[in-house]
C-alpha cells in the first residue's frame, strides 16, 4: 500500500516542477487517479506525457504496490484552459 503523498513524491522526484493531485479511487491505497501539470509535457504527445509519469512510478507498479493508475496530464497552459472550461 502506497499513500497518495508517496505517489505525489515519486512523480515530483522525476518532474520537479509538477503540480500533482492524487486521488485514491478505492480507499485501498493501490488504485489511483492522478492529475499532473508540468511544463515538461510541452511539445510531447499524450502517450509521451503518460510515459514520463509511468516512468516515475515504475517501481511501485512493477512491485504491484500500485495496481491501477489513471492519468490526466496537462501543460500549465492546458491546465488553465481546462480550468476555464
Buried (B, 14 or more C-beta within 10 A) or exposed (E): EBEBEBBBBBBBEBBEEBBBEBEBEEEEBBBBBBBBBBEBBEEBEEEEBBEBBEBBBBEBBEEEBBEEBEBBBBBBEBBEEEEEE
